[in-house]
């Protein structure tokens, strides 16, 4: 198959009736994946060093992924409907709970006596992290549910009026994360000596990454529309 035939095959698929369903299905799967990935990343803190400052920016690794959850839920709303977006959000919360409960409770099971020192060290590290998954979930599930629904409602209202994905997403998520991070992050990080600095850093990185994700999604949507409208 030469380049032209390959391009024509891709173009035919993009213009087909099944393409939108494939994108919607992939967005829903990626949405749930991001929710699950955020769980272990929340407990992994990182330092970001800037050349203009001697003080590193300390934050949770989940700050790089978490904004993608809202961007994807907004994309799902655009591709389907507000009700379907909320339904996927509920499915994501349920899957998150099953994952957190399973990992946390399996981590509490007795270890085999035949394990080597290396295996024991690795498993103990996994167990230490796994045992924290379920408390992370059930302590924040109410706030996370409210935040997910509220963000979709705010986004759909703004998008309906402005028809601008980036503005609608950034505005709705910024509003949502102000309350979500104050409640959930503080509850989980309150024993940290620099809790408020960590919460503010997470929020700032959330917003920065959010804007990048939103621009990427908007660019991809625009490109797809151009392909679909081409001869």
BADRENBA-459405 format. One line per 10 residues: number of its first residue (from 1); for each residue x, y, z of N, C-alpha, C. Coordinates in Angstrom, 2 decimals. Atoms other than C-alpha are relative to their C-alpha. Example, Ala and Ser with C-alpha at 12.3 -4.5 7.8 and 13.67 -1.06 7.14 Angstrom:
# residues 2
1 = 0.89/-1.19/0.00/12.30/-4.50/7.80/0.90/1.20/0.00; -0.82/-1.19/-0.06/13.67/-1.06/7.14/-0.77/1.09/0.73 $
This chain:
# residues 231
1 = 0.85/-1.20/0.00/0.00/0.00/0.00/0.88/1.25/0.00; -0.80/-1.20/0.05/1.51/3.34/-1.07/-0.58/1.08/0.90; 0.40/-1.07/-0.92/1.20/6.64/0.81/-1.39/0.54/-0.35; 1.30/-0.55/0.41/-1.76/7.89/-1.24/-1.15/-0.92/0.37; 1.05/0.96/-0.35/-3.76/4.71/-0.72/-0.23/-0.03/1.51; 0.11/-0.02/-1.46/-3.00/4.78/2.99/-0.74/1.25/0.47; 0.66/-1.26/-0.36/-4.06/8.43/3.23/-1.49/-0.06/-0.34; 1.41/0.09/0.42/-7.29/7.74/1.32/-0.78/-0.95/0.92; 0.66/0.92/-0.92/-8.06/4.80/3.62/-0.29/0.67/1.34; 0.20/-0.74/-1.25/-7.58/6.99/6.71/-1.10/1.03/-0.16 $
11 = 1.01/-1.03/0.25/-9.68/9.76/5.17/-1.40/-0.62/-0.09; 1.29/0.68/0.11/-12.46/7.30/4.35/-0.52/-0.42/1.37; 0.40/0.41/-1.35/-12.45/6.02/7.93/-0.46/1.20/0.81; 0.35/-1.21/-0.74/-12.54/9.56/9.35/-1.38/0.50/-0.40; 1.29/-0.47/0.49/-15.55/10.40/7.19/-1.13/-1.00/0.26; 1.00/1.04/-0.22/-17.33/7.15/8.09/-0.85/0.24/1.23; 0.94/-0.16/-1.13/-20.23/6.84/10.50/0.57/-0.54/1.30; -0.52/0.63/-1.22/-18.24/4.70/12.94/1.11/0.80/0.66; -1.16/-0.72/-0.54/-15.43/7.20/13.44/-0.34/0.73/1.30; 0.39/-0.75/-1.20/-17.29/9.39/15.95/-0.22/-0.92/1.19 $
21 = 0.21/0.97/-1.08/-18.28/6.33/17.97/1.33/-0.53/0.52; -1.33/0.47/-0.42/-14.67/5.14/18.00/0.69/1.04/0.88; -0.60/-1.07/-0.80/-13.46/8.52/19.28/-0.68/0.10/1.36; 0.75/-0.06/-1.26/-16.20/8.58/21.92/0.37/-1.17/0.91; -0.36/1.19/-0.76/-15.38/5.04/23.01/1.41/0.12/0.56; -1.38/-0.17/-0.44/-11.66/5.82/23.18/0.10/1.06/1.10; -0.02/-1.06/-1.01/-12.29/9.05/25.14/-0.51/-0.51/1.35; 0.55/0.56/-1.24/-14.40/7.14/27.70/1.01/-0.93/0.67; -1.00/0.91/-0.55/-11.71/4.47/28.12/1.18/0.79/0.58; -1.13/-0.82/-0.48/-8.98/7.11/28.45/-0.38/0.77/1.25 $
31 = 0.50/-0.70/-1.19/-11.12/8.97/30.99/0.16/-0.88/1.24; -0.11/0.93/-1.13/-11.32/5.93/33.27/1.47/-0.31/0.30; -1.43/0.28/-0.18/-7.62/5.19/32.72/0.67/1.11/0.78; -0.61/-1.14/-0.69/-6.62/8.69/33.83/-0.41/0.04/1.47; 0.45/0.01/-1.39/-8.75/8.38/36.98/0.78/-1.03/0.81; -0.72/1.05/-0.72/-7.01/5.13/37.93/1.48/0.35/0.15; -1.42/-0.36/-0.05/-3.53/6.44/37.10/0.25/1.04/1.08; -0.18/-1.06/-0.99/-4.06/9.44/39.38/0.13/-0.53/1.43; -0.04/0.54/-1.36/-4.44/7.19/42.44/1.43/-0.21/0.51; -1.37/0.17/-0.51/-0.82/5.99/42.78/0.85/1.26/-0.16 $
41 = -0.81/-1.20/0.23/0.57/9.24/41.33/-0.22/1.05/1.08; 0.26/-0.99/-1.05/-1.06/11.23/44.13/1.01/-0.11/1.14; -0.93/0.23/-1.11/1.38/9.68/46.62/1.46/0.17/-0.42; -1.38/-0.19/0.50/4.45/10.36/44.44/0.23/1.48/-0.22; -0.29/-1.42/0.12/5.73/13.87/45.01/1.29/0.22/-0.80; -1.16/-0.33/0.83/8.21/15.55/42.67/0.39/1.46/0.23; -0.50/-1.37/-0.02/10.34/18.69/42.59/0.31/0.43/-1.42; -0.32/-0.58/1.30/10.49/20.88/39.50/0.90/1.20/0.22; -0.99/-1.05/-0.19/13.56/23.11/39.30/-0.05/0.99/-1.16; -0.03/-1.06/0.99/13.56/26.44/37.47/1.33/0.76/0.10 $
51 = -1.30/-0.67/0.02/16.68/28.32/36.40/-0.04/1.35/0.71; 0.11/-1.32/-0.60/15.33/31.59/37.84/-0.31/-0.06/1.50; 0.32/0.12/-1.42/14.63/30.20/41.31/0.83/-1.10/0.65; -0.76/1.01/-0.74/16.64/28.35/43.92/-0.92/-0.95/0.77; 0.96/0.83/-0.70/13.48/26.92/45.46/-0.78/-0.84/-0.99; 0.74/0.86/0.95/12.04/23.91/43.60/-1.50/0.05/0.25; 1.46/0.07/-0.10/8.34/23.60/42.90/-0.40/-1.41/0.38; 0.38/1.32/-0.50/7.07/20.70/45.01/-1.48/-0.24/-0.26; 1.39/0.31/0.29/3.87/18.98/43.92/-0.20/-1.50/-0.11; 0.34/1.41/0.20/2.06/15.65/43.55/0.03/-0.32/-1.49 $
61 = -0.10/0.39/1.41/2.68/13.77/40.30/-1.35/-0.04/-0.69; 1.34/0.06/0.59/-1.07/13.42/39.77/-0.42/1.32/-0.62; 0.34/-1.31/0.55/-1.17/17.14/38.97/0.20/0.06/-1.51; -0.24/0.02/1.44/0.13/16.31/35.49/-1.10/-0.75/-0.77; 1.00/0.85/0.66/-2.67/13.83/34.74/-1.42/0.43/0.33; 1.36/-0.26/-0.48/-5.67/14.96/36.77/-0.81/0.96/-0.87; 0.79/-0.89/0.87/-6.70/17.90/34.52/-0.55/-0.69/-1.24; 0.46/0.73/1.18/-7.00/15.45/31.64/-1.34/-0.68/0.21; 1.29/0.62/-0.30/-9.96/13.83/33.40/-1.14/0.93/-0.39; 1.05/-0.97/0.31/-12.03/16.99/33.07/-0.04/0.33/-1.49 $
71 = -0.04/-0.28/1.44/-10.88/17.72/29.52/-0.67/-1.13/-0.78; 0.61/1.16/0.68/-11.89/14.21/28.46/-1.50/-0.06/0.26; 1.45/0.01/-0.27/-15.28/14.44/30.19/-0.70/1.08/-0.82; 0.58/-1.05/0.83/-15.90/17.71/28.35/-0.05/-0.43/-1.47; -0.01/0.52/1.37/-14.91/16.07/25.07/-1.14/-1.00/-0.20; 1.09/0.98/0.06/-17.37/13.25/25.80/-1.35/0.71/-0.10; 1.24/-0.78/0.07/-20.11/15.84/26.38/-0.20/0.57/-1.40; 0.08/-0.58/1.34/-19.33/17.52/23.05/-0.35/-1.06/-1.04; 0.23/1.07/0.96/-19.34/14.19/21.20/-1.34/-0.69/0.17; 1.26/0.70/-0.26/-22.52/12.91/22.83/-1.04/0.95/0.58 $
81 = 0.95/-0.88/-0.67/-24.59/14.78/25.39/0.44/0.21/1.44; -0.31/-0.28/-1.40/-24.46/16.22/28.89/-0.36/-1.19/0.88; 0.42/1.15/-0.80/-26.37/13.25/30.30/0.99/-1.16/-0.14; -0.94/1.10/0.22/-24.00/10.75/28.71/1.33/0.30/0.68; -1.24/-0.39/-0.68/-21.01/12.70/30.05/-0.07/-0.26/1.49; 0.20/0.26/-1.43/-22.42/12.51/33.58/-0.03/-1.49/0.28; 0.06/1.46/-0.15/-23.11/8.79/33.10/1.41/-0.59/-0.02; -1.38/0.49/0.06/-19.49/8.16/32.09/0.77/0.40/1.25; -0.65/-0.44/-1.24/-18.36/10.19/35.10/-0.35/-0.94/1.16; 0.42/0.96/-1.03/-20.40/7.88/37.37/0.70/-1.35/-0.19 $
91 = -0.70/1.25/0.28/-18.92/4.82/35.66/1.45/0.09/0.43; -1.40/-0.19/-0.40/-15.44/6.24/36.21/0.18/-0.04/1.50; -0.06/0.00/-1.46/-16.13/6.79/39.90/-0.17/-1.42/0.54; 0.20/1.39/-0.42/-17.42/3.22/40.25/1.25/-0.84/-0.27; -1.23/0.74/0.34/-14.38/1.78/38.45/1.14/0.39/0.92; -1.02/-0.48/-0.92/-12.13/3.93/40.62/-0.16/-0.66/1.36; 0.26/0.64/-1.29/-13.79/2.51/43.73/0.36/-1.48/0.00; -0.33/1.43/0.10/-13.45/-1.11/42.55/1.51/-0.19/0.00; -1.46/0.08/0.06/-9.78/-0.54/41.71/0.62/0.26/1.36; -0.58/-0.39/-1.28/-9.00/1.20/45.01/-0.27/-1.04/1.08 $
101 = 0.36/1.01/-1.00/-10.87/-1.36/47.12/0.81/-1.28/-0.20; -0.70/1.25/0.30/-9.26/-4.34/45.37/1.48/0.10/0.34; -1.43/-0.17/-0.24/-5.70/-3.00/45.48/0.28/0.12/1.49; -0.22/-0.23/-1.42/-6.02/-1.86/49.09/-0.16/-1.27/0.83; 0.27/1.18/-0.82/-7.46/-5.10/50.43/0.93/-1.18/-0.36; -0.97/1.04/0.36/-5.17/-7.42/48.46/1.36/0.31/0.63; -1.27/-0.39/-0.63/-2.23/-5.44/49.86/0.07/-0.41/1.46; 0.01/0.40/-1.40/-3.34/-6.50/53.34/0.08/-1.50/0.23; -0.09/1.45/-0.15/-3.14/-10.23/52.62/1.40/-0.44/0.44; -1.31/0.47/-0.46/-0.30/-12.29/54.19/0.94/-0.27/-1.17 $
111 = -1.01/0.23/1.03/2.93/-12.53/52.19/0.50/-1.45/0.07; -0.56/1.36/0.00/4.32/-15.95/51.12/1.33/-0.05/0.75; -1.23/0.13/-0.80/7.09/-17.18/53.41/1.21/-0.34/-0.86; -1.10/0.42/0.87/9.18/-18.33/50.43/0.58/1.15/-0.83; -0.46/-1.13/0.80/9.79/-14.84/49.06/1.44/0.35/0.32; -1.37/-0.44/-0.20/13.34/-13.64/48.56/0.00/1.42/0.58; -0.08/-1.34/-0.57/14.59/-10.40/50.12/-0.37/1.07/-1.02; 0.34/-0.97/1.06/14.29/-8.57/46.80/-1.49/0.02/-0.26; 1.44/0.08/0.21/10.74/-9.83/46.25/-0.77/0.60/1.18; 0.65/-0.51/-1.20/9.82/-8.99/49.83/0.06/1.53/0.04 $
121 = -0.15/-1.45/0.00/11.18/-5.45/49.48/-0.93/0.65/-1.02; 0.87/-0.54/1.05/9.31/-4.86/46.22/-1.47/-0.09/0.39; 1.40/0.21/-0.38/6.05/-6.32/47.53/-0.40/0.91/1.16; 0.29/-0.87/-1.14/6.27/-4.36/50.77/-0.22/1.44/-0.47; 0.16/-1.36/0.54/6.69/-1.14/48.78/-1.35/0.15/-0.67; 1.31/-0.02/0.66/3.62/-1.99/46.70/-1.11/0.01/1.03; 1.03/0.06/-1.04/1.63/-2.85/49.83/-0.15/1.33/0.73; 0.04/-1.29/-0.70/2.56/0.43/51.52/-0.82/1.01/-0.79; 0.78/-0.90/0.86/1.14/2.32/48.56/-1.43/-0.49/-0.16; 1.33/0.56/0.25/-1.79/-0.04/47.96/-0.96/0.21/1.15 $
131 = 0.87/-0.15/-1.17/-3.12/0.22/51.51/-0.62/1.39/0.12; 0.49/-1.38/-0.08/-3.62/3.97/51.03/-1.05/0.31/-1.08; 0.90/-0.25/1.13/-5.75/3.61/47.87/-1.46/0.15/0.44; 1.40/-0.02/-0.40/-9.08/2.85/49.52/-0.33/1.22/0.86; 0.28/-1.24/-0.74/-8.87/5.67/52.13/-0.01/1.24/-0.90; -0.02/-1.13/0.94/-7.94/8.07/49.32/-1.32/0.10/-0.74; 1.25/0.01/0.77/-11.07/7.02/47.45/-1.20/0.40/0.86; 1.25/-0.23/-0.74/-13.74/6.93/50.16/-0.01/1.34/0.74; -0.03/-1.30/-0.66/-12.55/10.12/51.84/-0.29/1.15/-0.98; 0.22/-1.08/0.96/-12.88/12.07/48.61/-1.06/-0.28/-1.04 $
141 = 0.94/0.39/1.05/-15.59/10.26/46.65/-1.18/0.98/-0.12; 1.14/-0.92/0.06/-18.39/12.69/47.58/0.41/1.30/-0.70; -0.49/-1.23/0.61/-16.35/15.78/46.68/0.32/-0.21/-1.48; -0.35/0.30/1.38/-15.10/14.10/43.49/-1.25/-0.13/-0.87; 1.25/0.16/0.75/-18.65/13.20/42.42/-0.65/1.34/-0.26; 0.59/-1.33/0.16/-19.96/16.69/43.03/0.80/0.82/-1.00; -0.86/-0.76/0.90/-16.96/18.19/41.23/-0.18/-0.45/-1.45; 0.16/0.52/1.36/-17.40/15.91/38.20/-1.30/0.49/-0.64; 1.29/-0.42/0.53/-21.09/16.74/37.80/-0.05/1.52/-0.20; 0.02/-1.47/0.08/-20.66/20.46/38.52/0.82/0.50/-1.19 $
151 = -0.84/-0.44/1.12/-17.84/20.79/35.99/-0.68/-0.23/-1.34; 0.71/0.29/1.25/-19.89/19.14/33.24/-1.14/0.98/-0.21; 1.11/-0.94/0.11/-22.88/21.38/33.97/0.49/1.40/-0.36; -0.56/-1.32/0.30/-20.74/24.53/33.96/0.55/0.04/-1.43; -0.57/0.05/1.35/-18.88/23.46/30.82/-1.08/0.04/-1.08; 1.04/0.08/1.02/-22.01/22.58/28.86/-0.73/1.33/-0.16; 0.67/-1.31/0.06/-23.60/25.93/29.75/0.85/1.02/-0.76; -0.90/-0.96/0.66/-20.55/27.96/28.66/0.20/-0.37/-1.46; -0.25/0.44/1.38/-19.92/25.86/25.55/-1.21/0.26/-0.88; 1.23/-0.24/0.78/-23.54/26.22/24.43/-0.10/1.46/-0.42 $
161 = 0.09/-1.43/0.31/-23.23/30.00/24.55/1.16/0.49/-0.87; -1.18/-0.52/0.70/-19.68/30.51/23.25/0.48/-0.88/-1.13; -0.47/0.97/1.00/-19.05/27.37/21.16/1.52/0.03/-0.12; -1.47/-0.02/-0.04/-15.39/27.54/22.23/0.45/-1.02/1.05; -0.35/1.10/-0.90/-13.97/24.33/23.71/1.03/0.44/1.04; -1.08/-0.38/-0.92/-10.83/25.87/25.25/-0.52/0.91/1.11; 0.51/-0.94/-1.01/-12.59/28.76/26.99/-0.97/-0.69/0.95; 1.00/0.68/-0.84/-15.45/26.57/28.24/0.66/-0.97/0.96; -0.68/0.98/-0.85/-13.14/23.85/29.55/0.84/0.66/1.08; -0.89/-0.66/-0.97/-10.57/26.11/31.21/-0.82/0.71/1.08 $
171 = 0.81/-0.74/-0.98/-13.24/28.27/32.86/-0.69/-0.94/0.98; 0.75/0.92/-0.87/-15.31/25.37/34.19/0.93/-0.77/0.94; -0.92/0.79/-0.83/-12.30/23.40/35.45/0.68/0.88/1.05; -0.61/-0.91/-0.98/-10.65/26.41/37.12/-0.94/0.21/1.18; 1.00/-0.20/-1.07/-13.86/27.07/39.06/-0.13/-1.25/0.85; 0.19/1.27/-0.71/-14.24/23.40/39.96/1.19/-0.35/0.89; -1.20/0.41/-0.73/-10.64/22.82/41.05/0.28/0.87/1.22; -0.18/-0.85/-1.18/-10.65/25.78/43.44/-0.61/-0.66/1.23; 0.70/0.63/-1.12/-13.18/23.97/45.62/0.46/-1.45/0.21; -0.40/1.41/-0.10/-12.13/20.38/44.82/1.36/-0.15/0.68 $
181 = -1.35/0.14/-0.57/-8.43/20.87/45.65/0.05/0.45/1.45; 0.01/-0.46/-1.40/-9.17/22.80/48.83/-0.56/-1.08/0.92; 0.63/1.03/-0.84/-11.36/19.97/50.12/0.79/-1.30/-0.02; -0.64/1.32/0.10/-9.73/16.79/48.82/1.49/0.04/0.30; -1.45/-0.05/-0.20/-6.09/17.81/48.72/0.35/0.28/1.46; -0.30/-0.31/-1.40/-6.17/19.33/52.19/-0.25/-1.19/0.91; 0.34/1.16/-0.83/-7.83/16.25/53.65/1.09/-1.07/-0.06; -1.02/1.03/0.16/-5.12/13.97/52.25/1.41/0.50/0.32; -1.35/-0.55/-0.18/-2.14/16.33/52.69/0.15/0.82/1.28; -0.01/-0.86/-1.17/-2.98/17.98/56.01/1.14/-0.28/0.96 $
191 = -1.14/0.32/-0.87/-0.10/16.19/57.77/1.33/0.45/-0.58; -1.22/-0.51/0.61/2.43/17.65/55.34/0.39/1.32/0.67; -0.42/-1.25/-0.65/4.54/20.46/56.88/-0.28/1.23/-0.87; 0.24/-1.12/0.91/3.99/22.64/53.78/-1.27/-0.24/-0.80; 1.24/0.44/0.66/0.40/21.62/53.01/-0.56/1.05/-0.95; 0.61/-1.03/0.85/-0.81/24.97/51.64/0.87/0.31/-1.22; -0.90/-0.20/1.15/2.24/25.44/49.46/-0.19/-1.12/-1.01; 0.20/1.15/0.87/1.68/21.95/48.07/-1.33/0.09/-0.74; 1.32/-0.14/0.62/-2.02/22.60/47.41/0.02/1.07/-1.09; -0.08/-1.09/0.98/-1.29/25.89/45.63/0.83/-0.41/-1.22 $
201 = -0.84/0.48/1.10/1.49/24.32/43.56/-0.77/-0.98/-0.90; 0.81/0.96/0.76/-0.81/21.46/42.54/-1.03/0.73/-0.87; 1.03/-0.73/0.73/-3.52/23.93/41.52/0.59/0.75/-1.19; -0.62/-0.75/1.09/-1.16/26.08/39.45/0.42/-0.92/-1.14; -0.41/0.95/1.04/0.24/23.07/37.60/-1.24/-0.60/-0.67; 1.26/0.49/0.56/-3.31/21.71/37.16/-0.50/0.93/-1.11; 0.53/-0.98/0.95/-4.35/24.90/35.37/0.89/0.10/-1.23; -0.92/-0.07/1.14/-1.23/25.04/33.22/-0.15/-1.20/-0.92; 0.15/1.23/0.78/-1.53/21.42/32.11/-1.39/-0.05/-0.64; 1.36/-0.03/0.52/-5.28/21.88/31.68/-0.06/0.78/-1.31 $
211 = 0.02/-0.84/1.20/-4.75/24.67/29.15/0.67/-0.72/-1.17; -0.70/0.74/1.06/-2.27/22.54/27.19/-0.89/-1.11/-0.55; 0.88/1.09/0.44/-4.64/19.55/27.10/-1.18/0.54/-0.81; 1.16/-0.57/0.67/-7.59/21.75/26.09/0.36/0.48/-1.41; -0.44/-0.48/1.32/-5.63/23.34/23.23/0.26/-1.18/-0.93; -0.27/1.19/0.82/-4.52/19.91/22.00/-1.30/-0.61/-0.50; 1.29/0.58/0.39/-8.07/18.53/22.02/-0.71/0.89/-1.01; 0.65/-0.92/0.94/-9.41/21.65/20.31/0.66/-0.06/-1.36; -0.72/0.11/1.26/-6.70/21.38/17.66/-0.31/-1.28/-0.74; 0.33/1.29/0.62/-7.43/17.71/17.04/-1.42/0.03/-0.56 $
221 = 1.38/-0.10/0.48/-11.17/18.42/16.75/-0.07/0.84/-1.27; 0.01/-0.86/1.19/-10.51/21.20/14.26/0.59/-0.73/-1.21; -0.63/0.75/1.09/-8.21/18.98/12.19/-0.95/-1.06/-0.55; 0.95/1.04/0.42/-10.79/16.18/12.11/-1.14/0.61/-0.81; 1.08/-0.66/0.74/-13.50/18.61/10.99/0.46/0.38/-1.40; -0.54/-0.35/1.32/-11.24/19.80/8.15/0.08/-1.23/-0.89; -0.08/1.25/0.77/-10.61/16.21/7.07/-1.40/-0.45/-0.45; 1.34/0.47/0.31/-14.30/15.37/7.23/-0.69/0.87/-1.05; 0.64/-0.91/0.96/-15.27/18.42/5.15/0.74/0.03/-1.34; -0.77/-0.01/1.23/-12.57/17.85/2.51/-0.59/-1.00/-0.99 $
231 = 0.51/0.88/1.05/-13.38/16.16/-0.79/0.78/-1.30/-0.06 $
